[in-house]
């Protein structure tokens, strides 16, 4: 079994957190900025950031994109789509 070493990091706002990757995203800042309501609040942080970076902040805007177009966005993968049974 491999043990992953996590490093103590501090973001620009002074939050301290542990991470094993070089990703600079502070999980505390991400939680603070995540929408509390609306469809973006239901998505994972990477998927929400992908849509926001593409300027998609409403369901009306989202409806104009095909599944293939959304999958091209960095951070938006097949697991970002809702599962229907």
C-alpha positions in Angstrom: 0.0 0.0 0.0 1.4 3.4 -1.0 1.2 6.2 1.5 0.6 9.6 -0.1 2.4 12.5 1.7 0.4 15.6 2.1 2.0 19.0 2.4 0.7 21.8 4.6 -0.1 24.7 2.3 -1.4 28.2 2.9 -3.5 30.1 0.4 -3.5 33.9 -0.2 -6.3 34.4 2.3 -4.3 32.6 5.0 -6.3 29.3 5.1 -4.1 26.4 6.0 -4.8 23.0 4.4 -3.1 19.8 3.4 -2.7 18.6 -0.2 -0.8 15.9 -1.9 -0.9 17.5 -5.4 0.6 20.7 -6.8 -2.9 22.0 -7.4 -3.0 25.6 -6.0 -6.8 25.5 -5.3 -7.6 26.1 -1.7 -10.5 23.8 -0.6 -11.6 26.3 2.0 -11.8 29.1 -0.5 -13.7 26.8 -2.9 -16.3 26.0 -0.3 -16.8 29.6 0.5 -17.3 30.6 -3.1 -19.5 27.7 -4.1 -23.1 28.9 -4.8 -25.6 28.1 -2.1 -28.5 27.8 -4.5 -29.3 27.3 -8.1 -28.1 24.6 -10.5 -24.4 25.4 -10.0 -24.7 24.5 -6.3 -25.5 20.9 -7.4 -22.3 20.4 -9.4 -18.8 19.4 -8.3 -16.4 22.3 -7.9 -14.4 21.5 -11.1 -17.6 21.2 -13.2 -19.0 24.5 -11.7 -15.8 26.3 -12.4 -15.7 25.0 -15.9 -19.2 26.4 -16.6 -18.4 29.7 -14.9 -15.2 30.1 -16.9 -17.2 29.5 -20.1 -19.7 32.2 -19.0 -22.5 29.7 -18.4 -24.3 30.8 -15.2 -27.9 30.1 -15.9 -30.0 27.1 -17.1 -31.0 29.1 -20.2 -27.3 29.5 -21.2 -26.6 25.9 -20.4 -29.5 24.7 -22.6 -27.7 26.2 -25.7 -24.8 23.8 -25.4 -24.7 20.2 -26.6 -23.3 17.4 -24.4 -20.3 17.1 -26.7 -19.5 20.9 -26.3 -19.8 20.7 -22.5 -17.5 17.7 -22.4 -14.8 19.8 -24.1 -14.7 22.2 -21.1 -11.7 21.5 -18.8 -13.1 20.2 -15.5 -16.4 19.0 -17.0 -16.6 15.2 -17.5 -19.1 12.5 -18.0 -19.7 12.3 -14.3 -20.9 15.9 -14.3 -24.1 15.0 -16.0 -27.1 13.9 -13.8 -27.9 10.2 -13.6 -31.5 9.3 -14.5 -32.9 5.8 -13.8 
